[in-house]
Amino acid sequence: MKALNAIRMAGMEVLPLIEGGKGVSVSTGASSGPWALAGGVGTVSAVNADAYDALGNIIPQIYTGKTRRDRHEELIQYSTAGGIEQVLKAHEIRGGQGALNINVLWEMGGAERILKGILDKTKGMVNGVTCGAGMPYKLAEIASSYGVYYYPIISSSRAFRALWMRAYKKFADFLGAVVYEDPWLAGGHNGLTNSEDPLVPEDPYPRVKQLREQMREFGLGDIPIVMAGGVWHLRDWENWIDNDELGPIAFQFGTRPLLTQESPISDQWKNRLMTLKEGDVLLHRFSPTGFYSSAVKTEFLKDLEQRSEQQVAFSTTQDNEFSVALGINPRANKIFLKPEDKARALKWVEAGCNEFLKTPDQTIVFVTPDIKDEIRTDQAACMGCLSNCKFSNWADNEKNSTGRKVDPRSFCIQKTLQDISHGGDIERNLMFAGHSAFNFATDPFYSNGFVPTVKQLVERIQVGD
């Protein structure tokens, strides 16, 4: 294993090891502070971060507003206050060592206001802002106005080119690094495009090489590229280190920091990570963001798969193709199906899924009465945690609406991520993870249930393991 030397990034010398930001309330000051203390780049998630009361207890994010707009304002207040507290905590722990970034999702509701609100109150503490899940054109302008570096998260050289040409070239001095997040390997939301096959992964090396070539055209040959997604043992990436084709490279670890003593996730969650097998993480498209994302195949995800499978096309007018009425109740008398689809539908009804909900794609899905009530309740409680949500049709615009029908095949992402990050049942929630998470069960470092400190993990990574 080649020696892993410090790298110059964002105007300072740090280990080329970055902690990937994980919201909601997962990458906290308690975990990112120690990562920076170990000499790397710790990352506080600014996505619905936790704040604390005078006794140090987490303040529950309870929404009392009568309208979605009112609840959205509450969300921004919660997120800003929590982000500030987590940065303060991380900054204190790191003791001037390493670097500290914050992570925001450009598609989260109120992203600009939350980012500015946190940076206003943490001047001199935050070194950089990582940002993905969309095309964050204004990221460079906002970060540089605070004297903070920016780290766009992209999945192709084409995406970086668009960002650079439209906005970033005006703020070149504050580009800290470009994070290449592999869309087939990374956990959380991924940047797969319509031209890429989710079932046919591509080798990241040519894609990163192409990104470097693009950056050199822009005079950015010395700006580091951060490889994110699928990184576990650095010995497997040794040919990337000190590689003239790729230039300066750093590595981001999103999944491995979940299993540390400082990680705030529940013991139930940590124990589940140690049992994962290859293939237990699914790349899916149920997220209300509309993006692909990668998560563990829990009962929650399996239920979404089943819901989507229990789906047929329909028409509100009878014709030769849609010739038979569903007819399971008075409301269904004006729903017409193809004859072969009615036979399928009746099987689902007999199994207890005797309620149906319309989708934006002129289909209906069949669910149990309890699931229907849960979907309707969650949609009514929307607080606008995304800039656009296909589950509730919230949009951060004048009408606060996407103008599209709600999609019952999706889910309230705020609800499930808040629940799992605060001790909720891991099987009944969405559990994000990268596709290398199965290594927890096979890596001898974690033998006999060993859970390292962040310091021990960073030391282990540095030697190639």
BAGU-179263 format. One record per residue (C-alpha): y, z, x; residue in three letters. Coordinates in steps of 0.2 Angstrom, whole numbers, padded with zeros to 4 digits, m for minus. Each point is the difference from the previous one (the first is absolute). Layout:
<rs>
v=Y	w=Z	u=X	resn=Ala
...
</rs>
This chain:
<rs>
v=0000	w=0000	u=0000	resn=Met
v=0017	w=m0005	u=0007	resn=Lys
v=0013	w=0013	u=0002	resn=Ala
v=0011	w=0003	u=m0015	resn=Leu
v=0017	w=0001	u=0007	resn=Asn
v=0016	w=0004	u=m0009	resn=Ala
v=0010	w=m0014	u=m0008	resn=Ile
v=0018	w=m0002	u=m0003	resn=Arg
v=0004	w=m0001	u=m0019	resn=Met
v=0016	w=0003	u=m0009	resn=Ala
v=0009	w=0004	u=0016	resn=Gly
v=m0012	w=0014	u=0006	resn=Met
v=m0017	w=0002	u=0009	resn=Glu
v=m0014	w=0005	u=m0011	resn=Val
v=m0019	w=m0002	u=m0001	resn=Leu
v=m0004	w=m0016	u=m0009	resn=Pro
v=m0009	w=0010	u=m0014	resn=Leu
v=0008	w=0001	u=m0017	resn=Ile
v=m0005	w=0010	u=m0014	resn=Glu
v=m0001	w=m0011	u=m0016	resn=Gly
v=0011	w=0007	u=m0014	resn=Gly
v=m0010	w=0004	u=m0016	resn=Lys
v=0008	w=0005	u=m0016	resn=Gly
v=m0001	w=0009	u=m0013	resn=Val
v=0003	w=0016	u=0009	resn=Ser
v=m0014	w=m0003	u=0013	resn=Val
v=0010	w=m0004	u=0016	resn=Ser
v=0010	w=0016	u=0001	resn=Thr
v=0010	w=0009	u=0013	resn=Gly
v=m0015	w=0011	u=0004	resn=Ala
v=m0010	w=m0015	u=0006	resn=Ser
v=0013	w=m0012	u=0007	resn=Ser
v=0009	w=0014	u=0010	resn=Gly
v=m0015	w=0003	u=0010	resn=Pro
v=m0003	w=m0018	u=0003	resn=Trp
v=0017	w=m0002	u=0007	resn=Ala
v=m0002	w=0016	u=0010	resn=Leu
v=m0016	w=m0009	u=0008	resn=Ala
v=0012	w=m0013	u=0006	resn=Gly
v=m0003	w=m0014	u=m0013	resn=Gly
v=0010	w=m0005	u=m0015	resn=Val
v=m0003	w=0011	u=m0015	resn=Gly
v=0004	w=m0007	u=m0017	resn=Thr
v=0006	w=0010	u=m0015	resn=Val
v=m0003	w=m0008	u=m0017	resn=Ser
v=0016	w=m0001	u=m0010	resn=Ala
v=m0010	w=m0006	u=m0016	resn=Val
v=0001	w=0015	u=m0012	resn=Asn
v=m0001	w=0013	u=0014	resn=Ala
v=m0002	w=0018	u=m0005	resn=Asp
v=0014	w=0013	u=0000	resn=Ala
v=m0002	w=0018	u=0000	resn=Tyr
v=0007	w=0016	u=m0008	resn=Asp
v=0007	w=0015	u=0008	resn=Ala
v=m0017	w=0007	u=0002	resn=Leu
v=m0007	w=m0015	u=0008	resn=Gly
v=m0010	w=m0007	u=m0015	resn=Asn
v=0000	w=m0018	u=m0004	resn=Ile
v=0012	w=m0004	u=m0015	resn=Ile
v=m0010	w=m0010	u=m0013	resn=Pro
v=0008	w=m0016	u=m0005	resn=Gln
v=0002	w=0003	u=m0018	resn=Ile
v=0010	w=m0013	u=m0010	resn=Tyr
v=0010	w=0006	u=m0015	resn=Thr
v=0011	w=m0015	u=m0003	resn=Gly
v=m0001	w=m0008	u=m0018	resn=Lys
v=0002	w=m0018	u=0007	resn=Thr
v=m0008	w=m0009	u=0014	resn=Arg
v=0017	w=m0002	u=0008	resn=Arg
v=0003	w=0019	u=m0001	resn=Asp
v=m0017	w=0003	u=0008	resn=Arg
v=0003	w=m0013	u=0013	resn=His
v=0016	w=0010	u=0006	resn=Glu
v=m0011	w=0015	u=0001	resn=Glu
v=m0013	w=m0009	u=0011	resn=Leu
v=0014	w=m0005	u=0012	resn=Ile
v=0006	w=0018	u=0001	resn=Gln
v=m0018	w=0006	u=0003	resn=Tyr
v=m0003	w=m0013	u=0013	resn=Ser
v=0016	w=0002	u=0010	resn=Thr
v=m0002	w=0019	u=0000	resn=Ala
v=m0018	w=m0001	u=0006	resn=Gly
v=0003	w=m0013	u=0013	resn=Gly
v=0014	w=0010	u=0008	resn=Ile
v=m0011	w=0016	u=0000	resn=Glu
v=m0014	w=m0009	u=0008	resn=Gln
v=0011	w=m0008	u=0014	resn=Val
v=0008	w=0017	u=0004	resn=Leu
v=m0018	w=0008	u=0001	resn=Lys
v=m0006	w=m0014	u=0011	resn=Ala
v=0015	w=0000	u=0011	resn=His
v=m0002	w=0019	u=0003	resn=Glu
v=m0018	w=m0002	u=0005	resn=Ile
v=0002	w=m0014	u=0012	resn=Arg
v=0012	w=0010	u=0011	resn=Gly
v=0009	w=m0016	u=0006	resn=Gly
v=m0016	w=m0009	u=0005	resn=Gln
v=m0006	w=m0017	u=m0005	resn=Gly
v=0009	w=m0009	u=m0014	resn=Ala
v=0001	w=0003	u=m0019	resn=Leu
v=0000	w=m0014	u=m0013	resn=Asn
v=0001	w=0000	u=m0018	resn=Ile
v=m0010	w=m0012	u=m0011	resn=Asn
v=0007	w=m0007	u=m0017	resn=Val
v=m0008	w=m0014	u=m0011	resn=Leu
v=0013	w=m0013	u=m0004	resn=Trp
v=m0008	w=m0002	u=m0018	resn=Glu
v=0002	w=0019	u=m0004	resn=Met
v=0012	w=0004	u=m0013	resn=Gly
v=0017	w=0005	u=0007	resn=Gly
v=m0005	w=m0005	u=0018	resn=Ala
v=0018	w=m0003	u=0006	resn=Glu
v=0007	w=0016	u=m0007	resn=Arg
v=m0014	w=0011	u=0006	resn=Ile
v=0001	w=m0008	u=0017	resn=Leu
v=0018	w=0003	u=0002	resn=Lys
v=m0001	w=0017	u=m0008	resn=Gly
v=m0012	w=0006	u=0013	resn=Ile
v=0009	w=m0008	u=0015	resn=Leu
v=0016	w=0008	u=m0006	resn=Asp
v=m0007	w=0017	u=0002	resn=Lys
v=m0011	w=m0002	u=0016	resn=Thr
v=0012	w=m0008	u=0012	resn=Lys
v=m0006	w=0001	u=0018	resn=Gly
v=m0018	w=0004	u=m0006	resn=Met
v=m0007	w=m0017	u=m0005	resn=Val
v=m0003	w=m0013	u=0013	resn=Asn
v=m0007	w=m0014	u=m0011	resn=Gly
v=m0004	w=m0006	u=m0018	resn=Val
v=m0016	w=m0009	u=m0003	resn=Thr
v=0000	w=m0010	u=m0016	resn=Cys
v=m0012	w=m0012	u=m0009	resn=Gly
v=m0007	w=m0004	u=m0017	resn=Ala
v=0012	w=m0015	u=m0003	resn=Gly
v=0013	w=m0009	u=0009	resn=Met
v=0013	w=0013	u=0006	resn=Pro
v=0015	w=m0011	u=0004	resn=Tyr
v=0012	w=0015	u=m0001	resn=Lys
v=m0010	w=0011	u=0011	resn=Leu
v=0009	w=m0005	u=0017	resn=Ala
v=0017	w=0002	u=m0007	resn=Glu
v=m0003	w=0017	u=m0008	resn=Ile
v=m0010	w=0007	u=0016	resn=Ala
v=0013	w=m0007	u=0012	resn=Ser
v=0014	w=0008	u=m0009	resn=Ser
v=m0007	w=0017	u=0004	resn=Tyr
v=m0004	w=m0005	u=0018	resn=Gly
v=m0018	w=0000	u=m0004	resn=Val
v=m0013	w=m0013	u=0005	resn=Tyr
v=m0010	w=m0010	u=m0013	resn=Tyr
v=m0018	w=m0005	u=0000	resn=Tyr
v=m0004	w=m0013	u=m0013	resn=Pro
v=m0019	w=m0001	u=m0005	resn=Ile
v=m0006	w=m0017	u=m0002	resn=Ile
v=m0017	w=m0009	u=m0001	resn=Ser
v=0005	w=m0017	u=0007	resn=Ser
v=0012	w=m0009	u=0012	resn=Ser
v=0007	w=m0010	u=m0015	resn=Arg
v=0006	w=0017	u=m0009	resn=Ala
v=0008	w=0006	u=0016	resn=Phe
v=0009	w=m0017	u=0002	resn=Arg
v=0007	w=0001	u=m0018	resn=Ala
v=0007	w=0018	u=0003	resn=Leu
v=0007	w=m0005	u=0017	resn=Trp
v=0009	w=m0016	u=m0005	resn=Met
v=0007	w=0008	u=m0016	resn=Arg
v=0005	w=0017	u=0006	resn=Ala
v=m0007	w=0008	u=0015	resn=Tyr
v=0008	w=m0011	u=0013	resn=Lys
v=0017	w=0008	u=m0004	resn=Lys
v=m0007	w=0017	u=0005	resn=Phe
v=m0011	w=m0005	u=0015	resn=Ala
v=0005	w=0015	u=0011	resn=Asp
v=m0009	w=0012	u=m0012	resn=Phe
v=m0017	w=m0009	u=m0002	resn=Leu
v=m0011	w=0014	u=0006	resn=Gly
v=m0017	w=m0010	u=m0002	resn=Ala
v=m0009	w=m0012	u=m0012	resn=Val
v=m0015	w=0008	u=m0008	resn=Val
v=m0014	w=m0013	u=m0004	resn=Tyr
v=m0010	w=0008	u=m0013	resn=Glu
v=m0016	w=m0009	u=m0002	resn=Asp
v=m0003	w=m0004	u=m0019	resn=Pro
v=m0019	w=0001	u=0001	resn=Trp
v=m0002	w=0015	u=0010	resn=Leu
v=0015	w=0012	u=m0004	resn=Ala
v=m0001	w=0014	u=m0013	resn=Gly
v=0013	w=0001	u=m0014	resn=Gly
v=0009	w=m0015	u=m0006	resn=His
v=m0003	w=m0016	u=0009	resn=Asn
v=0010	w=m0016	u=0003	resn=Gly
v=m0013	w=m0013	u=m0005	resn=Leu
v=0008	w=m0016	u=m0006	resn=Thr
v=m0006	w=m0013	u=m0013	resn=Asn
v=m0005	w=m0011	u=0015	resn=Ser
v=m0012	w=0013	u=0007	resn=Glu
v=m0017	w=0004	u=m0006	resn=Asp
v=m0003	w=0018	u=m0002	resn=Pro
v=m0018	w=m0002	u=0003	resn=Leu
v=0002	w=m0010	u=0016	resn=Val
v=0008	w=0011	u=0013	resn=Pro
v=0009	w=m0008	u=0015	resn=Glu
v=0000	w=0006	u=0018	resn=Asp
v=0016	w=0009	u=0003	resn=Pro
v=0002	w=m0005	u=0018	resn=Tyr
v=0006	w=m0019	u=m0004	resn=Pro
v=0011	w=0007	u=m0014	resn=Arg
v=0008	w=0012	u=0012	resn=Val
v=0001	w=m0013	u=0014	resn=Lys
v=0009	w=m0011	u=m0012	resn=Gln
v=0012	w=0014	u=m0005	resn=Leu
v=0004	w=0003	u=0018	resn=Arg
v=0004	w=m0019	u=0003	resn=Glu
v=0011	w=0001	u=m0015	resn=Gln
v=0009	w=0015	u=0007	resn=Met
v=0002	w=m0008	u=0017	resn=Arg
v=0009	w=m0014	u=m0008	resn=Glu
v=0012	w=0012	u=m0007	resn=Phe
v=0003	w=0009	u=0017	resn=Gly
v=m0011	w=0015	u=m0005	resn=Leu
v=m0013	w=m0001	u=0013	resn=Gly
v=0002	w=0018	u=0006	resn=Asp
v=0000	w=0007	u=m0018	resn=Ile
v=m0017	w=0009	u=m0003	resn=Pro
v=m0012	w=m0006	u=m0013	resn=Ile
v=m0010	w=0014	u=m0008	resn=Val
v=m0018	w=m0004	u=m0005	resn=Met
v=m0004	w=0009	u=m0016	resn=Ala
v=m0016	w=m0001	u=m0010	resn=Gly
v=m0018	w=0002	u=0006	resn=Gly
v=0005	w=0009	u=0016	resn=Val
v=m0012	w=0014	u=0005	resn=Trp
v=m0006	w=0000	u=0018	resn=His
v=0013	w=m0007	u=0012	resn=Leu
v=m0014	w=m0006	u=0011	resn=Arg
v=m0004	w=m0013	u=m0013	resn=Asp
v=0018	w=m0007	u=0002	resn=Trp
v=0001	w=0001	u=0019	resn=Glu
v=0003	w=m0018	u=0002	resn=Asn
v=0016	w=0002	u=m0010	resn=Trp
v=0007	w=0013	u=0012	resn=Ile
v=0011	w=m0008	u=0014	resn=Asp
v=m0004	w=m0017	u=m0007	resn=Asn
v=0013	w=m0013	u=0005	resn=Asp
v=m0003	w=m0010	u=m0016	resn=Glu
v=0004	w=0014	u=m0011	resn=Leu
v=0013	w=0009	u=0010	resn=Gly
v=0004	w=0019	u=m0003	resn=Pro
v=m0013	w=0006	u=m0013	resn=Ile
v=m0001	w=0017	u=m0009	resn=Ala
v=m0013	w=0006	u=m0012	resn=Phe
v=0001	w=0008	u=m0017	resn=Gln
v=m0012	w=0012	u=m0007	resn=Phe
v=0001	w=0003	u=m0019	resn=Gly
v=m0018	w=0006	u=m0005	resn=Thr
v=m0005	w=0011	u=0015	resn=Arg
v=0015	w=0013	u=m0002	resn=Pro
v=m0007	w=0004	u=m0017	resn=Leu
v=m0014	w=0010	u=0008	resn=Leu
v=0010	w=0012	u=0010	resn=Thr
v=0003	w=0019	u=m0002	resn=Gln
v=0019	w=m0003	u=m0003	resn=Glu
v=m0004	w=m0014	u=m0013	resn=Ser
v=0005	w=0007	u=m0017	resn=Pro
v=m0013	w=m0008	u=m0010	resn=Ile
v=m0014	w=0010	u=m0009	resn=Ser
v=m0016	w=0006	u=0008	resn=Asp
v=m0009	w=m0010	u=m0013	resn=Gln
v=0009	w=m0016	u=0005	resn=Trp
v=m0003	w=0004	u=0019	resn=Lys
v=m0019	w=0003	u=m0004	resn=Asn
v=m0001	w=m0017	u=m0010	resn=Arg
v=0007	w=m0009	u=0015	resn=Leu
v=m0014	w=0006	u=0011	resn=Met
v=m0013	w=m0008	u=m0012	resn=Thr
v=0007	w=m0018	u=m0002	resn=Leu
v=m0011	w=m0014	u=0005	resn=Lys
v=0005	w=m0018	u=0005	resn=Glu
v=0005	w=m0009	u=m0016	resn=Gly
v=0006	w=0016	u=m0009	resn=Asp
v=0018	w=m0006	u=0000	resn=Val
v=0004	w=m0014	u=m0012	resn=Leu
v=0014	w=m0012	u=0001	resn=Leu
v=0006	w=m0002	u=m0018	resn=His
v=0015	w=m0006	u=m0010	resn=Arg
v=0001	w=0013	u=m0014	resn=Phe
v=0016	w=0008	u=0007	resn=Ser
v=0015	w=0000	u=m0011	resn=Pro
v=0010	w=m0007	u=0014	resn=Thr
v=m0009	w=m0017	u=m0001	resn=Gly
v=m0005	w=0002	u=0018	resn=Phe
v=m0018	w=0001	u=0007	resn=Tyr
v=m0005	w=0017	u=0006	resn=Ser
v=m0014	w=0008	u=0009	resn=Ser
v=m0008	w=0016	u=m0007	resn=Ala
v=m0016	w=0010	u=0000	resn=Val
v=m0012	w=m0005	u=m0014	resn=Lys
v=0002	w=0016	u=m0010	resn=Thr
v=m0004	w=0001	u=m0019	resn=Glu
v=0018	w=m0003	u=m0003	resn=Phe
v=m0001	w=m0017	u=0008	resn=Leu
v=m0017	w=m0004	u=m0008	resn=Lys
v=0007	w=0004	u=m0017	resn=Asp
v=0014	w=m0013	u=0003	resn=Leu
v=m0013	w=m0013	u=0005	resn=Glu
v=m0009	w=0003	u=m0016	resn=Gln
v=0015	w=m0001	u=m0010	resn=Arg
v=0005	w=m0016	u=0007	resn=Ser
v=m0018	w=m0007	u=m0003	resn=Glu
v=0001	w=0005	u=m0018	resn=Gln
v=0013	w=m0013	u=m0004	resn=Gln
v=0000	w=m0016	u=m0010	resn=Val
v=0012	w=m0014	u=m0005	resn=Ala
v=0007	w=0001	u=m0017	resn=Phe
v=0012	w=m0010	u=m0012	resn=Ser
v=0010	w=0006	u=m0015	resn=Thr
v=m0004	w=m0016	u=m0009	resn=Thr
v=m0017	w=m0007	u=m0005	resn=Gln
v=m0005	w=m0017	u=0007	resn=Asp
v=m0016	w=m0009	u=0006	resn=Asn
v=m0001	w=0010	u=0016	resn=Glu
v=0005	w=0017	u=m0006	resn=Phe
v=m0009	w=m0001	u=m0016	resn=Ser
v=m0006	w=0018	u=m0004	resn=Val
v=0010	w=0015	u=m0005	resn=Ala
v=m0003	w=0016	u=0011	resn=Leu
v=m0001	w=0009	u=m0017	resn=Gly
v=m0004	w=0018	u=0007	resn=Ile
v=0014	w=0007	u=m0010	resn=Asn
v=0015	w=m0006	u=m0011	resn=Pro
v=0011	w=m0002	u=0016	resn=Arg
v=m0013	w=m0012	u=0007	resn=Ala
v=m0002	w=m0011	u=m0014	resn=Asn
v=0014	w=m0011	u=0007	resn=Lys
v=m0007	w=0000	u=0018	resn=Ile
v=m0011	w=m0016	u=0002	resn=Phe
v=m0013	w=m0002	u=0014	resn=Leu
v=m0012	w=m0013	u=0006	resn=Lys
v=m0017	w=0003	u=m0008	resn=Pro
v=m0009	w=0004	u=0017	resn=Glu
v=0014	w=0013	u=0004	resn=Asp
v=m0002	w=0009	u=m0017	resn=Lys
v=m0018	w=0003	u=0004	resn=Ala
v=0006	w=0008	u=0017	resn=Arg
v=0014	w=0010	u=m0009	resn=Ala
v=m0012	w=0007	u=m0013	resn=Leu
v=m0011	w=0007	u=0014	resn=Lys
v=0015	w=0009	u=0008	resn=Trp
v=0005	w=0007	u=m0018	resn=Val
v=m0018	w=0006	u=m0002	resn=Glu
v=0001	w=0009	u=0016	resn=Ala
v=0016	w=0010	u=m0006	resn=Gly
v=0014	w=m0012	u=0007	resn=Cys
v=0006	w=m0003	u=m0018	resn=Asn
v=0018	w=m0001	u=0004	resn=Glu
v=0008	w=m0016	u=0007	resn=Phe
v=0017	w=m0003	u=0009	resn=Leu
v=0009	w=m0016	u=0003	resn=Lys
v=0004	w=m0006	u=0018	resn=Thr
v=0014	w=m0011	u=0006	resn=Pro
v=m0013	w=m0014	u=0003	resn=Asp
v=m0005	w=m0003	u=m0018	resn=Gln
v=m0016	w=0011	u=0001	resn=Thr
v=m0005	w=0016	u=m0007	resn=Ile
v=m0009	w=0014	u=0009	resn=Val
v=m0012	w=0012	u=m0009	resn=Phe
v=0002	w=0019	u=0004	resn=Val
v=m0005	w=0017	u=m0008	resn=Thr
v=0012	w=0008	u=m0012	resn=Pro
v=0003	w=0014	u=0014	resn=Asp
v=0004	w=m0013	u=0013	resn=Ile
v=0012	w=m0009	u=m0012	resn=Lys
v=0009	w=0016	u=m0004	resn=Asp
v=0002	w=0004	u=0019	resn=Glu
v=0006	w=m0018	u=0004	resn=Ile
v=0014	w=0001	u=m0014	resn=Arg
v=0005	w=0018	u=0005	resn=Thr
v=0002	w=m0005	u=0019	resn=Asp
v=0010	w=m0015	u=m0005	resn=Gln
v=0011	w=0010	u=m0011	resn=Ala
v=0003	w=0013	u=0014	resn=Ala
v=0006	w=m0014	u=0013	resn=Cys
v=0013	w=0006	u=0012	resn=Met
v=0003	w=m0016	u=0009	resn=Gly
v=m0009	w=0004	u=0016	resn=Cys
v=m0001	w=m0018	u=0005	resn=Leu
v=0014	w=m0013	u=m0001	resn=Ser
v=m0012	w=m0011	u=m0011	resn=Asn
v=m0015	w=0007	u=m0008	resn=Cys
v=m0012	w=m0011	u=m0010	resn=Lys
v=m0009	w=0015	u=m0008	resn=Phe
v=0016	w=0007	u=m0009	resn=Ser
v=0011	w=m0016	u=0002	resn=Asn
v=0014	w=0011	u=0008	resn=Trp
v=0012	w=m0010	u=0011	resn=Ala
v=0014	w=0007	u=0010	resn=Asp
v=0013	w=m0012	u=m0008	resn=Asn
v=0013	w=0001	u=m0014	resn=Glu
v=m0013	w=0000	u=m0014	resn=Lys
v=m0013	w=0010	u=0010	resn=Asn
v=m0013	w=m0012	u=m0006	resn=Ser
v=m0010	w=m0014	u=0008	resn=Thr
v=0001	w=m0009	u=m0016	resn=Gly
v=m0019	w=m0002	u=0000	resn=Arg
v=m0014	w=0009	u=m0010	resn=Lys
v=m0007	w=0016	u=0008	resn=Val
v=m0017	w=m0002	u=0008	resn=Asp
v=m0013	w=0012	u=m0005	resn=Pro
v=m0012	w=m0006	u=0014	resn=Arg
v=0011	w=0010	u=0012	resn=Ser
v=0005	w=0018	u=0001	resn=Phe
v=0014	w=0013	u=0004	resn=Cys
v=0000	w=0000	u=0019	resn=Ile
v=0012	w=0015	u=0000	resn=Gln
v=m0011	w=0011	u=m0010	resn=Lys
v=m0016	w=m0003	u=0009	resn=Thr
v=0008	w=0001	u=0018	resn=Leu
v=0009	w=0016	u=m0005	resn=Gln
v=m0016	w=0007	u=m0006	resn=Asp
v=m0012	w=m0004	u=0014	resn=Ile
v=0013	w=0006	u=0013	resn=Ser
v=0002	w=0017	u=m0008	resn=His
v=m0019	w=0004	u=m0002	resn=Gly
v=m0005	w=m0011	u=m0015	resn=Gly
v=m0018	w=m0006	u=m0002	resn=Asp
v=m0002	w=m0014	u=0013	resn=Ile
v=m0013	w=m0009	u=m0011	resn=Glu
v=0012	w=m0002	u=m0014	resn=Arg
v=0015	w=m0006	u=0010	resn=Asn
v=0005	w=m0014	u=0012	resn=Leu
v=m0005	w=0004	u=0018	resn=Met
v=0009	w=m0012	u=0012	resn=Phe
v=m0009	w=m0003	u=0017	resn=Ala
v=m0002	w=m0013	u=0013	resn=Gly
v=m0016	w=m0011	u=0002	resn=His
v=m0005	w=0009	u=0016	resn=Ser
v=m0001	w=0017	u=m0009	resn=Ala
v=m0019	w=m0001	u=0001	resn=Phe
v=0002	w=0005	u=0018	resn=Asn
v=0003	w=0018	u=m0005	resn=Phe
v=m0019	w=0001	u=m0003	resn=Ala
v=m0006	w=m0008	u=0016	resn=Thr
v=0013	w=0005	u=0013	resn=Asp
v=m0007	w=0014	u=0010	resn=Pro
v=0017	w=0008	u=0001	resn=Phe
v=m0002	w=0006	u=m0017	resn=Tyr
v=m0018	w=0006	u=0002	resn=Ser
v=m0005	w=0016	u=m0010	resn=Asn
v=0015	w=m0001	u=m0011	resn=Gly
v=0013	w=0002	u=0015	resn=Phe
v=0018	w=m0002	u=m0006	resn=Val
v=0012	w=m0002	u=0015	resn=Pro
v=0018	w=0005	u=0002	resn=Thr
v=0012	w=m0014	u=0001	resn=Val
v=0002	w=0003	u=0019	resn=Lys
v=m0019	w=m0001	u=0002	resn=Gln
v=0000	w=m0016	u=m0010	resn=Leu
v=0014	w=m0008	u=0010	resn=Val
v=m0009	w=0005	u=0017	resn=Glu
v=m0016	w=m0007	u=m0006	resn=Arg
v=0008	w=m0017	u=m0005	resn=Ile
v=0009	w=m0001	u=0017	resn=Gln
v=m0017	w=m0001	u=0009	resn=Val
v=m0006	w=m0014	u=m0011	resn=Gly
v=m0010	w=0010	u=m0012	resn=Asp
</rs>
